[in-house]
Amino acid sequence: MQFDEIIKNTNYSDSNKPNLLDYQSKYDDFDWYKDGFSKLDWLPDGGLNNAYECVDRHVKNGFGDKTALIWLGKNGEEERYTYSEFKDHSDKFGQVMLDLGMKKSDKVFIFMDRLPELYFAAMGILKAGGVIAPLFSAFGPDPVKDRMLDAGAAYLVTSPDLRKKISPILKDIPTLKNIIIVNKDNRFENPLLDDDLDYSELMKNVNSDTFKLVSTSQYDFSIMHYTSGSTGKPKGVLHRHQAVVQQMLTGNWALELSHGDIYFCTADPGWVTGTSYGMIAPWTNGVTQIIYEGGFSASSWYDIIQKYNVDIWYTAPTAIRLLMRAGEDVVSKYDLTSLKFIGSVGEPLNPEAVVWGERNYKLPIHDNWWQTETGAIMCANYTSTNIKPGSMGRPFPGITMGILNDEFDEIKDETSGILAVRPGWPSQMFAYWKQDDMHNSRFKKGWYITGDQASRDKDGYYWFQGRADDVINTAGHLVGPFEVESALIEHPAVAEAGVIGKPDPIAMEIVKAFVTLNTNYEQTEELRRELIRFAREKLSAGVAPREIDFLETMPKTRSGKIMRRLLKARELGEPEGDISTLEDD
């Protein structure tokens, strides 16, 4: 039986679903997995553990004195930790969790800013067999409650200020056994409430030499992230230790990570990029990672790159657009010549940003595509291939992607359709927690249905069009919002743009745009007409927006994605749905 037939005939909520590794010897396309596993240290009885591969393996192989982490505090602090010290701290926390009674696969939520202790805790939990469930530190009480209730949270690791913020909801989590408080450098007086446990005291009273790694296999759960859809509560996406294979190799091949590199990832660990490429990929590749507690600042980021001779920088399109807005004069004040690679992820990268990066950083910005559900990079622009600005790039070796029609059959190149992936990659989600029907609905005719709309050109490059439910049908023409947004952003007045389809009795939908302006531009009717005319010149009258509204701020998730569905709901006066990830004004 062919591999795709096996996948097609499998119930994806079944724990016995086929594993790609079982078939790799029969299929040359999957040989890259062998390369991944050959670089890993198998544990006794064939076990595999993400944290061991990130930390302990390097100590075992003689790299214990190498710097693993440089922490830059928001108040100017700096702390450095070698891989040996990282191992000691994470071993201690692993023993702390075992002493508290943590069982294998218990869900441990981490609700913290970017502190060294967050990473020590995460690795310790994984070593002790637990499942880490990171939360974005800007969340309010309700989204934290929704996620902890849904997962059946057993433990919470947090800081005094964030614990105080969510205190009212903690009594509503019946499964919660202990709350561990990290009071970094005694920033807060009287940090403990109720029966809270003090991180420093717990770590002080445990000996790392007593810790023994809990046996985990590649199939055991490791990380749980929550992702929001257009309706309903956020879904818990479960990943397994097996994901480390793809995270390590994509870090090496798609982001150019290798031993000796200085790496700066701006993603928050509360989101999947901040774990897959802010923890697992960099440390499995043995890099020195910069952890910056502060927020976005063009001058701060450039100063970090210059001061620490950063080799590889991984950030998001929203941040890049903000850097573009800050201007070229700021860039010219810093020496950024240490950089050898810049990557971007989270939403499509506008073509002009690639060109801008080439001009100002003397390097192109390499966009790539993946999702919370995929767990790792699936499609990328590589240093070994030409970049097509605006493209997602080409599939990672061993990954099969396709463009499908509404019947889930593959269609020809140069045609827009449903973006899909053949299942079986190591970092593939195992399940939506307690939502088997939703999980199974994502698999059709041997494909994983991503929910994105895209096209593929004759050279095999993929081009993102938008989410499937964002694509605009105007007079029978399918219009991707990203294409219109990219055109509008090229106008010097426009800082950000969001595009929706607005119902129309004649054309079914018309294209409507919302824009925020750069400084020194005023919201005038003349400018509105100019933007419409500009877009028509760029795109054609049938694709360009017929209406444009000005906004002071664009509704975005806290990870920086413009919430088009919220723009549409507000335009049409419809319910806004789940807004737990909405960025504060």
Secondary structure, 3 states (H helix, E strand, C coil): CCHHHHHHCCCCCCCCCCCHHHHHHHCHHHCHHHHHHHCCCCEHHHECCHHHHHHHHHHHCCCCCCEEEEEECCCCCEEEEEHHHHHHHHHHHHHHHHHCCCCCCCEEEEECCCCHHHHHHHHHHHHCCCEEEEECCCCCHHHHHHHHHHHCCCEEEECHHHHHHHHHHHCCCCCCCEEEECCHHHCCCCCCCCCCEEHHHHHHCCCHHHCCCCCCCCCCEEEEEEECCCCCCCEEEEEEHHHHHHHHHHHHHCCCCCCCCEEEECCCCCCHHHHHHHHHHHHHCCCEEEEECCCCCHHHHHHHHHHCCCCEEEECHHHHHHHHHHCHHHHCCCCCCCCCEEEECCCCCCHHHHHHHHHHHCCCEEEEECCCCCCCCCEECCCCCCCCCCCCEEECCCCCEEEECCCCCECCCCCCEEEEECCCCCCCCCEECCCHHHHHCCEECCEEEEEEEEEECCCCCEEEEEECCCCEEECCEEECHHHHHHHHHCCCCEEEEEEEEEEECCCEEEEEEEEEECCCCCCCHHHHHHHHHHHHHHHCCCCCCCEEEECCCCCEECCCCECHHHHHHHHHCCCCCCCCCECCC
